[in-house]
Amino acid sequence: MIHRVLVAAMLWAVALWRAPSLRHSHKQRAIALAFLSLAAAMTLEIPVVSAQIDSVTGVGSTGYLLKHLLGLVAAASVLEFVIAVVRPEGFLQRPRRAVEAACLVFMVIAFALAPSGGRVPDDIRPGHGPSVWALLPIAVFTLYIGIAMTVTAILFAHAARHTRDRWVRVGHGLLGLGGVIGVLYALQRIMHLIDIAGGDVTAADIQNAARVSTVLKVAAIAAISAGSCLSPVSIAATALRERRALRQLEPLWRGLTEAAPSVVLSIGPGPARTRLLLHRRLVEISDATLTLREYVPADLQARALDMAKRAGYPPKARSAVVEAAWLKTAALIAPTSMPYRGEHPQSGGDGMSPSAELRWIRQVSAAYDRGPGVAAFAAAEAASIREENRKQTA
């Protein structure tokens, strides 16, 4: 009983976490409904809860029927989620829903026609012939689970092979694995029902089958839960990385835009839209770099490289230090000086991929903010350039 409580608690946690997405897209509604149905179905596996349902309705094994009805709804919702992810254009929408509704109605009718004392196949005593009406609802449920999980496994295995995002690929792989385990669960339950129908099953057989099916069911649920949660977890992780990058770019962005305020767009995207805000910061840093380079000579980069070598920076860090040094120099003189006539520095980040450019600018920002020797170099060079400009205009 303890494992049933733990599984139900885990599913309720996931279901409540996803419950707000019922208001969102069709895909999110489908997976949220799947977990709500699964959580309710697994709760009904707890004997105390199931017995309470039976006592309230006054009909024996009502909890058993509701558990399987909810399980079928969960499987249908998972299938809806799979199709929404892999085949967003849809796939046999009306026929699928007609089959789902027919299965639910048939299960209720067959349950009502079964003998009141023999509606749970596993409760049939050895030597007593099982009721066909008791077996049919579970057979229909199990067949539907098997078909739904087969489609899930195939579609997500195909999707996992064709996606480039690592998180999405792992998530699709886990969902496909959950589908494969679900197929094994359905096959095992079908074989067990065949044994019961044949009348040659013992109490030990029933217990062993129950243990195997429980392990398969829990494994399938765990794989599907983990796979479906990876996407939102990856989104959250990406948002955290973007916020960290924004904080790391802040010193460089602020220093450059204070010296070249015209590059800052007047309307911001808002603090909640981290990806767009990060993109804006990168664009404004790039624009400020193009503006400020006009105020310093090209040979300033060579002097900055000499400073980086004297300061003991490792070779891999020197290019970022050089960039930070000449940008800090330009930011100091631009507000009070005229553009320099002659060759200007070239940015070290030109031609990089977006991810490489972001790593590069984060290194430049760190050196700009707290690089040893950068501030002193920039102050000395700015004073020298101002003096040279003063002599030229005198």
C-alpha positions as a Markdown table, in Angstrom:
| # | Residue | x | y | z |
|---|---|---|---|---|
| 1 | Met | 0.0 | 0.0 | 0.0 |
| 2 | Ile | 2.9 | 2.4 | 0.7 |
| 3 | His | 4.1 | 2.3 | -2.9 |
| 4 | Arg | 0.6 | 3.2 | -4.1 |
| 5 | Val | 0.5 | 6.2 | -1.8 |
| 6 | Leu | 3.9 | 7.4 | -2.9 |
| 7 | Val | 3.1 | 7.0 | -6.6 |
| 8 | Ala | -0.2 | 8.8 | -6.1 |
| 9 | Ala | 1.5 | 11.6 | -4.2 |
| 10 | Met | 4.1 | 12.0 | -6.9 |
| 11 | Leu | 1.5 | 12.2 | -9.6 |
| 12 | Trp | -0.6 | 14.7 | -7.7 |
| 13 | Ala | 2.5 | 16.9 | -7.3 |
| 14 | Val | 3.1 | 16.8 | -11.0 |
| 15 | Ala | -0.6 | 17.2 | -11.8 |
| 16 | Leu | -1.0 | 20.3 | -9.5 |
| 17 | Trp | 2.2 | 21.8 | -10.9 |
| 18 | Arg | 0.8 | 21.4 | -14.4 |
| 19 | Ala | -2.8 | 22.4 | -13.6 |
| 20 | Pro | -2.4 | 26.1 | -14.5 |
| 21 | Ser | -1.5 | 25.0 | -18.1 |
| 22 | Leu | -5.1 | 23.8 | -18.5 |
| 23 | Arg | -5.7 | 27.4 | -19.6 |
| 24 | His | -2.9 | 27.3 | -22.2 |
| 25 | Ser | -2.4 | 25.5 | -25.5 |
| 26 | His | -4.1 | 22.3 | -26.6 |
| 27 | Lys | -0.8 | 20.4 | -26.0 |
| 28 | Gln | -0.5 | 21.7 | -22.5 |
| 29 | Arg | -4.1 | 21.0 | -21.7 |
| 30 | Ala | -3.7 | 17.4 | -22.9 |
| 31 | Ile | -0.7 | 16.6 | -20.7 |
| 32 | Ala | -2.2 | 18.4 | -17.7 |
| 33 | Leu | -5.4 | 16.4 | -18.0 |
| 34 | Ala | -3.3 | 13.2 | -18.4 |
| 35 | Phe | -1.6 | 13.7 | -15.1 |
| 36 | Leu | -4.8 | 14.7 | -13.3 |
| 37 | Ser | -6.5 | 11.5 | -14.5 |
| 38 | Leu | -3.5 | 9.4 | -13.7 |
| 39 | Ala | -3.2 | 10.9 | -10.2 |
| 40 | Ala | -6.9 | 10.2 | -9.6 |
| 41 | Ala | -6.6 | 6.7 | -11.0 |
| 42 | Met | -3.6 | 5.8 | -8.8 |
| 43 | Thr | -5.4 | 7.3 | -5.8 |
| 44 | Leu | -8.2 | 4.8 | -6.4 |
| 45 | Glu | -5.7 | 2.0 | -6.2 |
| 46 | Ile | -5.3 | 2.7 | -2.5 |
| 47 | Pro | -7.7 | 0.2 | -0.8 |
| 48 | Val | -9.1 | 2.7 | 1.7 |
| 49 | Val | -10.0 | 5.2 | -1.0 |
| 50 | Ser | -11.5 | 2.5 | -3.2 |
| 51 | Ala | -13.6 | 1.1 | -0.3 |
| 52 | Gln | -14.8 | 4.5 | 0.6 |
| 53 | Ile | -16.0 | 5.1 | -3.0 |
| 54 | Asp | -17.8 | 1.7 | -2.9 |
| 55 | Ser | -19.5 | 2.6 | 0.3 |
| 56 | Val | -20.6 | 6.0 | -1.0 |
| 57 | Thr | -22.1 | 4.7 | -4.2 |
| 58 | Gly | -23.5 | 1.5 | -2.6 |
| 59 | Val | -22.2 | -0.5 | -5.6 |
| 60 | Gly | -19.3 | -2.9 | -5.2 |
| 61 | Ser | -16.1 | -2.4 | -7.2 |
| 62 | Thr | -17.2 | 1.1 | -8.3 |
| 63 | Gly | -13.7 | 2.3 | -7.4 |
| 64 | Tyr | -12.2 | -0.4 | -9.5 |
| 65 | Leu | -14.3 | 0.7 | -12.5 |
| 66 | Leu | -13.5 | 4.4 | -12.0 |
| 67 | Lys | -9.8 | 3.6 | -11.8 |
| 68 | His | -9.9 | 2.0 | -15.2 |
| 69 | Leu | -12.1 | 4.7 | -16.7 |
| 70 | Leu | -9.7 | 7.4 | -15.5 |
| 71 | Gly | -6.7 | 5.3 | -16.7 |
| 72 | Leu | -8.3 | 5.2 | -20.2 |
| 73 | Val | -8.8 | 9.0 | -20.1 |
| 74 | Ala | -5.2 | 9.4 | -19.1 |
| 75 | Ala | -4.0 | 7.2 | -21.9 |
| 76 | Ala | -6.2 | 9.1 | -24.4 |
| 77 | Ser | -4.8 | 12.4 | -23.1 |
| 78 | Val | -1.2 | 11.2 | -23.4 |
| 79 | Leu | -1.9 | 10.2 | -27.0 |
| 80 | Glu | -3.5 | 13.6 | -27.6 |
| 81 | Phe | -0.3 | 15.2 | -26.2 |
| 82 | Val | 1.9 | 13.0 | -28.4 |
| 83 | Ile | 0.1 | 13.9 | -31.5 |
| 84 | Ala | 0.0 | 17.6 | -30.6 |
| 85 | Val | 3.8 | 17.5 | -30.2 |
| 86 | Val | 4.8 | 15.3 | -33.1 |
| 87 | Arg | 1.9 | 15.8 | -35.5 |
| 88 | Pro | 0.5 | 19.3 | -34.7 |
| 89 | Glu | -1.6 | 19.2 | -37.9 |
| 90 | Gly | -3.7 | 16.5 | -36.2 |
| 91 | Phe | -4.2 | 12.8 | -36.7 |
| 92 | Leu | -7.6 | 11.1 | -37.1 |
| 93 | Gln | -9.1 | 13.4 | -34.5 |
| 94 | Arg | -12.8 | 12.4 | -34.8 |
| 95 | Pro | -12.3 | 8.7 | -35.2 |
| 96 | Arg | -10.0 | 8.7 | -32.2 |
| 97 | Arg | -12.4 | 10.5 | -30.0 |
| 98 | Ala | -15.3 | 8.3 | -31.2 |
| 99 | Val | -13.3 | 5.2 | -30.2 |
| 100 | Glu | -12.4 | 6.7 | -26.8 |
| 101 | Ala | -16.0 | 7.5 | -26.1 |
| 102 | Ala | -17.2 | 4.0 | -27.3 |
| 103 | Cys | -14.6 | 2.3 | -25.0 |
| 104 | Leu | -15.7 | 4.3 | -22.0 |
| 105 | Val | -19.4 | 3.6 | -22.6 |
| 106 | Phe | -18.8 | -0.1 | -23.3 |
| 107 | Met | -16.8 | -0.4 | -20.1 |
| 108 | Val | -19.6 | 1.0 | -18.0 |
| 109 | Ile | -22.2 | -1.2 | -19.7 |
| 110 | Ala | -20.1 | -4.4 | -19.3 |
| 111 | Phe | -19.4 | -3.6 | -15.7 |
| 112 | Ala | -23.2 | -3.2 | -15.0 |
| 113 | Leu | -23.9 | -6.5 | -16.7 |
| 114 | Ala | -21.2 | -8.4 | -14.7 |
| 115 | Pro | -22.3 | -10.3 | -11.5 |
| 116 | Ser | -22.1 | -8.0 | -8.5 |
| 117 | Gly | -19.8 | -10.3 | -6.7 |
| 118 | Gly | -17.4 | -10.9 | -9.6 |
| 119 | Arg | -16.6 | -7.6 | -11.3 |
| 120 | Val | -12.9 | -7.7 | -10.5 |
| 121 | Pro | -11.2 | -10.5 | -12.5 |
| 122 | Asp | -8.3 | -10.9 | -10.1 |
| 123 | Asp | -10.8 | -11.6 | -7.2 |
| 124 | Ile | -12.3 | -14.6 | -9.0 |
| 125 | Arg | -11.6 | -17.7 | -7.0 |
| 126 | Pro | -9.8 | -20.6 | -8.6 |
| 127 | Gly | -12.2 | -23.2 | -9.8 |
| 128 | His | -15.0 | -20.7 | -10.5 |
| 129 | Gly | -15.6 | -19.7 | -14.1 |
| 130 | Pro | -15.1 | -15.9 | -14.7 |
| 131 | Ser | -17.8 | -13.8 | -16.0 |
| 132 | Val | -17.2 | -12.6 | -19.6 |
| 133 | Trp | -18.8 | -9.2 | -18.6 |
| 134 | Ala | -16.2 | -8.9 | -15.9 |
| 135 | Leu | -13.3 | -9.6 | -18.3 |
| 136 | Leu | -14.5 | -7.4 | -21.2 |
| 137 | Pro | -14.1 | -3.9 | -19.6 |
| 138 | Ile | -10.6 | -4.7 | -18.5 |
| 139 | Ala | -9.8 | -6.2 | -21.9 |
| 140 | Val | -11.0 | -3.1 | -23.7 |
| 141 | Phe | -9.0 | -0.9 | -21.3 |
| 142 | Thr | -5.9 | -2.9 | -21.7 |
| 143 | Leu | -6.1 | -3.1 | -25.5 |
| 144 | Tyr | -6.6 | 0.7 | -25.7 |
| 145 | Ile | -3.6 | 1.2 | -23.4 |
| 146 | Gly | -1.5 | -1.0 | -25.6 |
| 147 | Ile | -2.5 | 0.7 | -28.8 |
| 148 | Ala | -2.0 | 4.2 | -27.3 |
| 149 | Met | 1.4 | 3.3 | -25.9 |
| 150 | Thr | 2.5 | 1.8 | -29.2 |
| 151 | Val | 1.7 | 5.0 | -31.0 |
| 152 | Thr | 3.4 | 7.0 | -28.3 |
| 153 | Ala | 6.6 | 4.9 | -28.5 |
| 154 | Ile | 6.7 | 5.1 | -32.3 |
| 155 | Leu | 6.1 | 8.8 | -32.6 |
| 156 | Phe | 8.4 | 9.9 | -29.8 |
| 157 | Ala | 11.2 | 7.6 | -31.0 |
| 158 | His | 10.9 | 9.2 | -34.4 |
| 159 | Ala | 10.8 | 12.7 | -32.9 |
| 160 | Ala | 13.8 | 12.0 | -30.7 |
| 161 | Arg | 15.9 | 11.0 | -33.7 |
| 162 | His | 15.1 | 14.2 | -35.6 |
| 163 | Thr | 15.5 | 16.9 | -32.9 |
| 164 | Arg | 18.7 | 18.8 | -32.3 |
| 165 | Asp | 18.0 | 20.2 | -28.8 |
| 166 | Arg | 19.6 | 17.9 | -26.2 |
| 167 | Trp | 16.9 | 18.5 | -23.5 |
| 168 | Val | 14.1 | 17.9 | -26.0 |
| 169 | Arg | 15.8 | 14.8 | -27.4 |
| 170 | Val | 16.2 | 13.2 | -23.9 |
| 171 | Gly | 12.6 | 14.2 | -23.0 |
| 172 | His | 11.2 | 12.5 | -26.2 |
| 173 | Gly | 13.4 | 9.5 | -25.5 |
| 174 | Leu | 12.0 | 9.1 | -22.0 |
| 175 | Leu | 8.4 | 9.5 | -23.3 |
| 176 | Gly | 9.2 | 6.9 | -26.0 |
| 177 | Leu | 10.6 | 4.6 | -23.3 |
| 178 | Gly | 7.5 | 5.1 | -21.2 |
| 179 | Gly | 5.4 | 4.1 | -24.3 |
| 180 | Val | 7.5 | 0.9 | -24.7 |
| 181 | Ile | 7.0 | 0.0 | -21.0 |
| 182 | Gly | 3.3 | 0.7 | -21.4 |
| 183 | Val | 3.1 | -1.8 | -24.3 |
| 184 | Leu | 4.9 | -4.4 | -22.2 |
| 185 | Tyr | 2.4 | -3.7 | -19.4 |
| 186 | Ala | -0.6 | -4.1 | -21.8 |
| 187 | Leu | 0.8 | -7.4 | -23.1 |
| 188 | Gln | 1.4 | -8.7 | -19.6 |
| 189 | Arg | -2.1 | -7.8 | -18.6 |
| 190 | Ile | -3.6 | -9.4 | -21.7 |
| 191 | Met | -1.8 | -12.6 | -21.1 |
| 192 | His | -3.0 | -12.6 | -17.5 |
| 193 | Leu | -6.6 | -12.0 | -18.6 |
| 194 | Ile | -6.3 | -14.9 | -21.1 |
| 195 | Asp | -5.1 | -17.2 | -18.2 |
| 196 | Ile | -8.1 | -16.1 | -16.1 |
| 197 | Ala | -10.5 | -16.7 | -18.9 |
| 198 | Gly | -9.0 | -20.2 | -19.3 |
| 199 | Gly | -9.7 | -20.9 | -15.7 |
| 200 | Asp | -6.3 | -22.3 | -14.9 |
| 201 | Val | -5.0 | -19.5 | -12.8 |
| 202 | Thr | -4.0 | -19.8 | -9.1 |
| 203 | Ala | -3.8 | -17.3 | -6.3 |
| 204 | Ala | 0.0 | -17.3 | -6.6 |
| 205 | Asp | -0.3 | -16.6 | -10.3 |
| 206 | Ile | -2.6 | -13.6 | -9.5 |
| 207 | Gln | -0.2 | -12.2 | -7.0 |
| 208 | Asn | 2.8 | -12.7 | -9.3 |
| 209 | Ala | 1.0 | -11.0 | -12.2 |
| 210 | Ala | 0.0 | -8.1 | -9.9 |
| 211 | Arg | 3.6 | -7.5 | -8.8 |
| 212 | Val | 4.9 | -7.6 | -12.4 |
| 213 | Ser | 2.1 | -5.3 | -13.7 |
| 214 | Thr | 2.7 | -2.9 | -10.8 |
| 215 | Val | 6.4 | -2.6 | -11.6 |
| 216 | Leu | 5.7 | -2.1 | -15.3 |
| 217 | Lys | 3.0 | 0.5 | -14.6 |
| 218 | Val | 5.1 | 2.5 | -12.2 |
| 219 | Ala | 8.1 | 2.4 | -14.5 |
| 220 | Ala | 5.9 | 3.6 | -17.5 |
| 221 | Ile | 4.4 | 6.4 | -15.4 |
| 222 | Ala | 7.8 | 7.5 | -14.1 |
| 223 | Ala | 9.4 | 7.6 | -17.6 |
| 224 | Ile | 6.4 | 9.6 | -19.0 |
| 225 | Ser | 6.4 | 11.9 | -16.0 |
| 226 | Ala | 10.2 | 12.6 | -16.3 |
| 227 | Gly | 10.0 | 13.0 | -20.1 |
| 228 | Ser | 7.1 | 15.4 | -20.0 |
| 229 | Cys | 8.7 | 17.5 | -17.3 |
| 230 | Leu | 12.1 | 17.9 | -19.0 |
| 231 | Ser | 10.7 | 20.5 | -21.5 |
| 232 | Pro | 9.5 | 23.0 | -18.8 |
| 233 | Val | 12.6 | 22.3 | -16.7 |
| 234 | Ser | 14.8 | 23.1 | -19.7 |
| 235 | Ile | 12.9 | 26.3 | -20.3 |
| 236 | Ala | 13.4 | 27.3 | -16.6 |
| 237 | Ala | 17.1 | 26.4 | -16.8 |
| 238 | Thr | 17.4 | 28.5 | -20.0 |
| 239 | Ala | 15.7 | 31.4 | -18.3 |
| 240 | Leu | 18.2 | 31.1 | -15.4 |
| 241 | Arg | 21.1 | 31.1 | -17.7 |
| 242 | Glu | 19.8 | 34.1 | -19.5 |
| 243 | Arg | 19.3 | 36.1 | -16.3 |
| 244 | Arg | 22.8 | 35.2 | -15.2 |
| 245 | Ala | 24.1 | 36.4 | -18.6 |
| 246 | Leu | 22.2 | 39.6 | -18.2 |
| 247 | Arg | 23.8 | 40.2 | -14.8 |
| 248 | Gln | 27.2 | 39.5 | -16.2 |
| 249 | Leu | 26.7 | 41.9 | -19.2 |
| 250 | Glu | 25.5 | 44.7 | -17.0 |
| 251 | Pro | 28.9 | 46.4 | -16.3 |
| 252 | Leu | 29.9 | 46.5 | -19.9 |
| 253 | Trp | 26.4 | 47.5 | -21.2 |
| 254 | Arg | 26.1 | 50.3 | -18.6 |
| 255 | Gly | 29.6 | 51.6 | -19.2 |
| 256 | Leu | 29.3 | 51.7 | -23.0 |
| 257 | Thr | 25.7 | 53.1 | -23.2 |
| 258 | Glu | 26.5 | 55.8 | -20.7 |
| 259 | Ala | 29.2 | 56.9 | -23.1 |
| 260 | Ala | 27.0 | 56.4 | -26.2 |
| 261 | Pro | 23.4 | 56.8 | -24.9 |
| 262 | Ser | 22.0 | 57.2 | -28.5 |
| 263 | Val | 22.2 | 53.4 | -29.1 |
| 264 | Val | 19.7 | 52.6 | -26.3 |
| 265 | Leu | 16.2 | 52.0 | -27.6 |
| 266 | Ser | 13.6 | 54.1 | -25.8 |
| 267 | Ile | 11.1 | 51.2 | -25.4 |
| 268 | Gly | 12.3 | 48.2 | -23.4 |
| 269 | Pro | 10.9 | 44.7 | -23.5 |
| 270 | Gly | 10.3 | 44.5 | -19.8 |
| 271 | Pro | 12.3 | 42.6 | -17.2 |
| 272 | Ala | 10.2 | 39.4 | -17.5 |
| 273 | Arg | 11.2 | 38.8 | -21.1 |
| 274 | Thr | 14.7 | 37.7 | -20.5 |
| 275 | Arg | 15.5 | 36.3 | -23.9 |
| 276 | Leu | 14.4 | 39.5 | -25.7 |
| 277 | Leu | 16.1 | 41.7 | -23.1 |
| 278 | Leu | 19.4 | 39.7 | -23.5 |
| 279 | His | 19.2 | 40.1 | -27.3 |
| 280 | Arg | 18.6 | 43.8 | -26.9 |
| 281 | Arg | 21.6 | 44.1 | -24.6 |
| 282 | Leu | 23.8 | 42.4 | -27.1 |
| 283 | Val | 22.6 | 44.6 | -30.0 |
| 284 | Glu | 23.1 | 47.8 | -27.9 |
| 285 | Ile | 26.6 | 46.7 | -26.8 |
| 286 | Ser | 27.5 | 46.0 | -30.5 |
| 287 | Asp | 26.1 | 49.4 | -31.6 |
| 288 | Ala | 27.9 | 51.2 | -28.8 |
| 289 | Thr | 31.2 | 49.4 | -29.8 |
| 290 | Leu | 30.8 | 50.6 | -33.4 |
| 291 | Thr | 30.1 | 54.2 | -32.1 |
| 292 | Leu | 33.0 | 54.3 | -29.6 |
| 293 | Arg | 35.6 | 52.8 | -31.8 |
| 294 | Glu | 35.6 | 56.1 | -33.8 |
| 295 | Tyr | 37.2 | 57.9 | -30.9 |
| 296 | Val | 40.4 | 55.8 | -30.5 |
| 297 | Pro | 43.3 | 54.9 | -32.7 |
| 298 | Ala | 43.9 | 51.3 | -34.0 |
| 299 | Asp | 47.3 | 51.1 | -32.3 |
| 300 | Leu | 45.6 | 51.3 | -29.0 |
| 301 | Gln | 44.9 | 47.5 | -29.3 |
| 302 | Ala | 48.6 | 46.8 | -29.5 |
| 303 | Arg | 49.3 | 48.8 | -26.4 |
| 304 | Ala | 46.4 | 47.0 | -24.6 |
| 305 | Leu | 47.9 | 43.6 | -25.6 |
| 306 | Asp | 51.3 | 44.6 | -24.1 |
| 307 | Met | 49.5 | 45.6 | -20.9 |
| 308 | Ala | 47.7 | 42.2 | -20.8 |
| 309 | Lys | 51.0 | 40.4 | -21.2 |
| 310 | Arg | 52.7 | 42.4 | -18.5 |
| 311 | Ala | 49.7 | 41.9 | -16.1 |
| 312 | Gly | 50.2 | 38.1 | -16.5 |
| 313 | Tyr | 46.9 | 37.3 | -18.2 |
| 314 | Pro | 46.9 | 33.8 | -19.8 |
| 315 | Pro | 46.9 | 33.8 | -23.7 |
| 316 | Lys | 43.3 | 32.7 | -23.9 |
| 317 | Ala | 42.1 | 35.6 | -21.8 |
| 318 | Arg | 44.2 | 38.3 | -23.4 |
| 319 | Ser | 41.8 | 39.1 | -26.3 |
| 320 | Ala | 38.9 | 39.8 | -24.0 |
| 321 | Val | 41.2 | 42.0 | -21.8 |
| 322 | Val | 42.4 | 43.9 | -24.9 |
| 323 | Glu | 38.8 | 44.5 | -26.0 |
| 324 | Ala | 37.8 | 45.7 | -22.5 |
| 325 | Ala | 40.8 | 48.0 | -22.3 |
| 326 | Trp | 40.2 | 49.9 | -25.5 |
| 327 | Leu | 36.4 | 50.0 | -25.0 |
| 328 | Lys | 37.0 | 51.5 | -21.5 |
| 329 | Thr | 39.4 | 54.0 | -22.9 |
| 330 | Ala | 36.9 | 55.0 | -25.6 |
| 331 | Ala | 34.1 | 55.3 | -23.1 |
| 332 | Leu | 36.2 | 57.7 | -21.0 |
| 333 | Ile | 37.1 | 60.1 | -23.8 |
| 334 | Ala | 34.0 | 59.9 | -26.1 |
| 335 | Pro | 31.8 | 62.3 | -24.1 |
| 336 | Thr | 34.4 | 65.1 | -24.3 |
| 337 | Ser | 36.4 | 64.5 | -27.4 |
| 338 | Met | 36.0 | 64.6 | -31.2 |
| 339 | Pro | 36.2 | 61.3 | -33.3 |
| 340 | Tyr | 39.7 | 60.2 | -34.1 |
| 341 | Arg | 40.9 | 60.8 | -37.7 |
| 342 | Gly | 42.6 | 57.6 | -38.8 |
| 343 | Glu | 42.4 | 53.9 | -38.4 |
| 344 | His | 40.2 | 52.5 | -35.6 |
| 345 | Pro | 40.2 | 49.2 | -33.6 |
| 346 | Gln | 38.4 | 46.2 | -34.9 |
| 347 | Ser | 36.1 | 44.3 | -32.5 |
| 348 | Gly | 37.5 | 40.9 | -31.5 |
| 349 | Gly | 34.1 | 39.3 | -31.6 |
| 350 | Asp | 33.4 | 39.8 | -35.3 |
| 351 | Gly | 32.4 | 36.6 | -37.2 |
| 352 | Met | 31.5 | 34.5 | -34.1 |
| 353 | Ser | 28.4 | 32.4 | -33.7 |
| 354 | Pro | 25.7 | 33.7 | -31.4 |
| 355 | Ser | 26.6 | 31.4 | -28.5 |
| 356 | Ala | 30.4 | 32.1 | -29.0 |
| 357 | Glu | 29.7 | 35.8 | -29.2 |
| 358 | Leu | 27.7 | 35.7 | -25.9 |
| 359 | Arg | 30.6 | 33.8 | -24.1 |
| 360 | Trp | 33.0 | 36.3 | -25.6 |
| 361 | Ile | 31.1 | 39.4 | -24.4 |
| 362 | Arg | 30.6 | 38.0 | -21.0 |
| 363 | Gln | 34.4 | 37.6 | -20.7 |
| 364 | Val | 34.9 | 41.2 | -22.0 |
| 365 | Ser | 32.4 | 42.5 | -19.4 |
| 366 | Ala | 34.2 | 40.7 | -16.6 |
| 367 | Ala | 37.5 | 42.3 | -17.6 |
| 368 | Tyr | 35.8 | 45.7 | -18.1 |
| 369 | Asp | 34.4 | 45.6 | -14.6 |
| 370 | Arg | 37.2 | 44.1 | -12.5 |
| 371 | Gly | 40.1 | 43.2 | -14.8 |
| 372 | Pro | 43.4 | 44.0 | -13.0 |
| 373 | Gly | 45.2 | 46.8 | -14.9 |
| 374 | Val | 42.3 | 47.6 | -17.3 |
| 375 | Ala | 41.0 | 50.7 | -15.4 |
| 376 | Ala | 44.6 | 52.1 | -14.9 |
| 377 | Phe | 45.4 | 51.5 | -18.6 |
| 378 | Ala | 42.2 | 53.1 | -19.8 |
| 379 | Ala | 42.7 | 56.2 | -17.5 |
| 380 | Ala | 46.3 | 56.7 | -18.7 |
| 381 | Glu | 45.5 | 56.2 | -22.4 |
| 382 | Ala | 42.4 | 58.5 | -22.1 |
| 383 | Ala | 44.6 | 61.2 | -20.6 |
| 384 | Ser | 47.2 | 60.8 | -23.3 |
| 385 | Ile | 44.7 | 60.9 | -26.1 |
| 386 | Arg | 43.0 | 64.0 | -24.6 |
| 387 | Glu | 46.4 | 65.7 | -24.4 |
| 388 | Glu | 47.2 | 64.8 | -28.0 |
| 389 | Asn | 43.8 | 66.2 | -29.1 |
| 390 | Arg | 44.4 | 69.4 | -27.1 |
| 391 | Lys | 47.7 | 70.0 | -28.9 |
| 392 | Gln | 46.1 | 69.4 | -32.3 |
| 393 | Thr | 43.4 | 71.9 | -31.7 |
| 394 | Ala | 45.7 | 74.5 | -30.0 |
